[in-house]
Amino acid sequence: MSTSPLSQEPDEMARETETLILQRVASCGQKQLALAVGSSETTVSRWNDGEYEKWAKALSFLGLRVVPQTAVVVTSEYLSSVETLARIGLKAERKRPGPLGWD
């Protein structure tokens, strides 16, 4: 059974954050990351020994998330409003009479 992202436990969110960070580091490479943050490649390599995990837990504790730049992030209230509008639209569509001859 999967849970909604809005109801995830902090530990689960931290694991997902750490996984996303590790995937991105693997895709760009430790050398590129080291250059981008002004550290040595050795320092970045040592971050694999629990540093990413610590930061992921800290972000989760603070109620923050790491998401890809392409992600669209909305509040739960906004999502609830869109769901309500969709439900109203579907209900109206079901009550609409059949084709009107000129359609």
PEZIQUI-V584415 format. One record per residue. N is the residue number from 1. RES is the residue in three letters. OMEGA is omega in degrees with one decimal (none if undefined). Layout:
{{N RES OMEGA} {N RES OMEGA}}
//
This chain:
{{1 MET -179.7} {2 SER 179.7} {3 THR 176.0} {4 SER 178.3} {5 PRO -179.1} {6 LEU -177.1} {7 SER -177.7} {8 GLN 175.2} {9 GLU 179.6} {10 PRO -180.0} {11 ASP 178.9} {12 GLU 177.5} {13 MET 179.3} {14 ALA 177.9} {15 ARG 179.0} {16 GLU 177.7} {17 THR 178.8} {18 GLU 179.1} {19 THR 179.6} {20 LEU 178.4} {21 ILE -178.4} {22 LEU 177.9} {23 GLN -179.1} {24 ARG 176.8} {25 VAL 179.4} {26 ALA -177.2} {27 SER -179.1} {28 CYS 179.5} {29 GLY -178.2} {30 GLN -179.0} {31 LYS 179.2} {32 GLN 178.8} {33 LEU 179.0} {34 ALA 178.1} {35 LEU -177.0} {36 ALA -177.2} {37 VAL 177.5} {38 GLY 177.9} {39 SER 176.0} {40 SER 177.8} {41 GLU 178.1} {42 THR 178.8} {43 THR 179.5} {44 VAL 178.5} {45 SER 179.8} {46 ARG 179.2} {47 TRP 177.7} {48 ASN -178.1} {49 ASP 172.5} {50 GLY -178.6} {51 GLU 177.5} {52 TYR 179.3} {53 GLU 179.4} {54 LYS -179.5} {55 TRP 178.2} {56 ALA 177.8} {57 LYS 179.3} {58 ALA 178.9} {59 LEU 179.0} {60 SER 178.7} {61 PHE -179.4} {62 LEU 178.7} {63 GLY 179.9} {64 LEU -179.8} {65 ARG 171.9} {66 VAL 179.5} {67 VAL 175.8} {68 PRO 179.8} {69 GLN -179.5} {70 THR -178.8} {71 ALA 173.9} {72 VAL -175.5} {73 VAL 178.7} {74 VAL 178.4} {75 THR 178.2} {76 SER 178.3} {77 GLU 178.5} {78 TYR -179.9} {79 LEU 178.3} {80 SER 178.6} {81 SER 179.4} {82 VAL 178.2} {83 GLU 178.9} {84 THR 178.5} {85 LEU 178.5} {86 ALA 179.2} {87 ARG 179.3} {88 ILE 179.6} {89 GLY 179.1} {90 LEU 179.2} {91 LYS 179.3} {92 ALA -179.8} {93 GLU 179.9} {94 ARG -178.2} {95 LYS -177.7} {96 ARG 178.4} {97 PRO -178.9} {98 GLY -178.9} {99 PRO -175.5} {100 LEU 175.7} {101 GLY 179.1} {102 TRP 178.7} {103 ASP none}}
//
